[in-house]
Amino acid sequence: MTGERAAAVVEEPAASPGDERDARWRLVDLWIALGFLALAVLVVIQLWIDPNGRVLAGNDDDHGIFLFMLAHAERVIFDGAPLFYEDRFNVPVGVNMMANTSILALALPLAPVTHFLGGGVTVALLITLGLGGTAFAWYWVLSRHLVRSRLAAWTGGVWCGFAPAMVSHANGHVNFVSNYVLPFIVWQVLRLREPGRVWRGGIILGLLIVLQIFINEEALLFAALTLGIFAGSWALMARDEARLVWRRFTAGLGVAALTSGVLAGYPLWYQFFARGNYHGQPFEPTAYVTDLASLGAYARQSLAGLGVVTRRLSVSATEDNTFFGLFGLVMIIVAMVMLWRSVALRATAIAGLALLVMSLGPQLRVLGFNTRIPLPFALVSHVPVIDLVSVTRFAMVPATVAGILLAFAADRIGSYPPERRRRFWIGMTLALVPLFPKPLPVVQGDPMPAFLTEGIWRQYVPEGKTLVTVPLPDVTTGRTGQRWAALNNLDYPTPRGYFMGPANAPFDDTGSWFAPHRYTSELLWSVREYGYLPVLTDADRLRIRGDLGYWRAAVVVLVPDSRNGPLLRSVLVDVLGEPELVGGVEVWRVNSEE
């Protein structure tokens, strides 16, 4: 993922501290950083208006899960909770935090923000810094090491930080917009070919890998696959140079592996082997793949995007992973043609194309229809670790590669005749303007009642017991039960929730978004979703009380204005009797002996 300057590093002579040109470039860097930050704020502006009261509409469920991750980190810092395990969620089983996208490298430093200002503020801050920071990180690496033109570096940075894929994932995926470590990982890998970099470069790379593990392992996997394909392609096309550098390059990788293995070995063991681990995803590889037609379409959050079209071509609002637009796709192809003679850039393009093909899944999908045309991913779809990936996300790699290629093309076009330069920048304008991001849509979350905000719940929930909200916390209640518990920083324990864990350990360790099913959770979910009132027998009531005992429930709270709330209330009254009205909510005490 580099170009000619990456193949043979060209560095400008160091300027003196008082050099006027150097000061001017630092000012340019500052303005570019502020511009990226301003654009990121624009994307997140509707959430910033009321971060603890609003929820990202594109994926309110994932908004809820990252609120939970932040609440866990707050407990680690302020309550001394275990780092890799959370026992106040999914009671009585708990959650393996290493087996989830716990973003510990981000959440732990910002725990004071979560504690004093609320997890919603931290989510808005992380998404804003993720978008702007990723753009500036790519700009920095490109401008300092790979291209000579600041405009070219800006082009690459703005694409890599605000491509439709990035803005799409900003609808709740805090981990996937926080990609500012990856450019430095890429650059450090490339520098391992330099003499004298085995130990120093390997250790630096290893430390960066550990940092990325605690931000987003999936993105690290994508980077590793891409760099592997790049290195293999480059070595085949530049055999003579590869023979000169392969020993120190592989030695540097060995040092990086040793460094990261020593530091991250235990956390990774905990992820894959400690309680709460799982294998595979709760969906087949064919479920979430990239539609070929999406390459030239516009995402719903792009200025030219049409939701009715995007919904046909995309998995969800958080997975518009290509959507380069018609002119964007044309300019990417133009850049590839311009740069094809460069072995390094040709290898970069090959790596991006390979990951694009992987993102298409085991069968080609076009305009929402499976064509049954087999694709290479079918051969590796069940390989361990690969089977943990949502397949369409492989397309985030070609989205980034496109930004890098466009940066190099913008850098090279400076040596072309004026007419060709003019046509190129007209094309870039036509490519970028329709992709300008729109502010992320939000919805109002269910307001927390005084029962929680004023701490009344403490009179009802003794130590070792839980507060059960109905609807129960799960993947479909991102605006209510899960969000309430997370915004309270898990001060009260709660059963179930939205997280990744085994479907039904120890009998089935397949990954699941749900806690293992129980009679009461299934019953209440059906009442809420389908709007029917079940006729309960004494045996049914006994099973419900048994589940409440399993969950260590001290009190049950009905979320006001829930879907089919009167029917949910009827079920609770049937089993637990009439409720108390306390602090703005109806509350049922649960007999401690049940």
Disulfide bonds with the S-S distance in Angstrom:
none
